Amino acid sequence: MLNEKELLNFLELLAHKIKNPLHSLGLNLEAMKIQAAKIKSDALLKHVKITQAEQARLNKIVQAAIDYLEPADKQPSRLPVDHLFAELRQLSMPFATENQVDLSFSIEESCRPLKTCRDKLRKALAYLIQNAIEAVSKMVL
């Protein structure tokens, strides 16, 4: 049985995993809309616009779930960038190793602390790193 924190983490990961294909779907629908306009197919354009509206509705549902899962806005605080990336490296390394991706971070010594909401920035960067690992692992070299 999952505790509340594990359930929230699972739901957050699920929402993130759903947003990626929804974004891809949106890009492909936009390309279809352009092609439908080029061939002057009103029927196809109508279906693309309906599908775009449904895709936008799904995006709103997922975003509402993400917003619900977010803790109440915290006040920004000073965050040492090197500490943040050390934590991100530790969290990301098992996933990178599993996907046979060499992961390294480099931070300039002159980098000053950021004034930001730590959890939100950490989460955004963790997703970015995860997406990069997934993309690199799928590349054929």
N, C-alpha and C positions, 0 to 999 in steps of 0.2 A: 504494500500500500504506500502510495506517495504522500509525503508530508506536504504542507502548503507551499513551502519554498520550492520543492522539487516539481510540484504541479505547475507553479507559475513559470519556472524555468522551461518546462516541457512545452507549455502553451506558447511561451515567447518564441522558442525555437520553431515550433510548428507554424506560427504566424510568419516568421521570417522565411521559412521554406516555401510557404504559399506565395509570398510577395514576389519572389524571384520569377517563377513562371508567369505570374500575372503581368509583371512588367514586360517580359518577353512576348507574351500574348498581345499586349498593347502595341508594342513596336511592330509586330507582324500585321496586326489589324490596320495600322496606319499605312503600311506598305501596300496592303490589299486595297485600301481606300484610294490611294494614288493610282494604282493600276486600274481599278474600276472606273475612275474618272477619265483615264487615258483612253479606255476602250468604250467609254460612254455607255456603260451598263448601269442604268438606273436601278434595276432590280438587285444587282449585286451590291451596289452602293448602299441601297436601303438595308440589306441584310448586314453589311459591314457596320453601318451606323448603329443598328440594333445591338449587335454583338459588342461594339465599343461601349455602349451604354451599360450593358450587363457587366462588362469587365470593370468599368468604373464603379459600378455598384458593389461588386465583390471587393475591389480595392478599399472602398469606404468601410465595409464590414470588417475586413482584416485590420485596417488602421484603427477602427474603434476598439477592437479587441486589444491591440497593442497599447493604445492610450489607456485603456482600463487597467492593463497589467503594470503600467508604469507607476512607480511610487510617486507620491505627491512631489511637485517640483521642490527641489532643495535649492538653497542659496548657493550661488557659485562660490568656489573656494580656490585657493592657490594650489595647483597640482604640479609637482615636479615631473616633467616629461620623462626623464630617465626611469623613474619609479613606475610610471604607467606602462612604458614599453617593456620593462623587465617583467611585469606581471602578465602582459599580453604574450610575451615570448613563452613564459612558463605555461600559460594556458593553451597556446597554439601548438607548441612543439609536438605533443603526442599525435595530434591530427596531421601535422605536416609529415612526421615520420611514417605514420600509417599510409599516407599517400605518396611516399617516396619523394617528398619535396624538401629541398635544402632551404631552411628558413633562417634568415639573419636580420638583425636590426642594427642600425647605425644612427647615433644621435650626436650631434655636434655639442662640444663642451660648452659653447656659448649659449646654448638653448636655455632660455629663461622659463620659469614656471608659468603655467597658463592659469588664468582665472576662468574657471569653467565648472559645469556640473559633472563631476567625476564619473558617475555611473553612466550617464548618457553618452559621454565621449568614449568611455571604455567599451560600452556595448556597440556603438557605431564602428569603432576601429576593429573590434573582435569580429563583427560580421564582415567587414571589408577584408580582413586577413583570411577568414574562412572562405569567402568567395574566391579570393586570389589563389588559395591553395587548391580549391576544387578546380578552378580554371586551368592552372598550371599542370595539375595531375592528369588532366584530360588531353593535354597537348601531345601531339605526336612529333617527336624531335627527329 
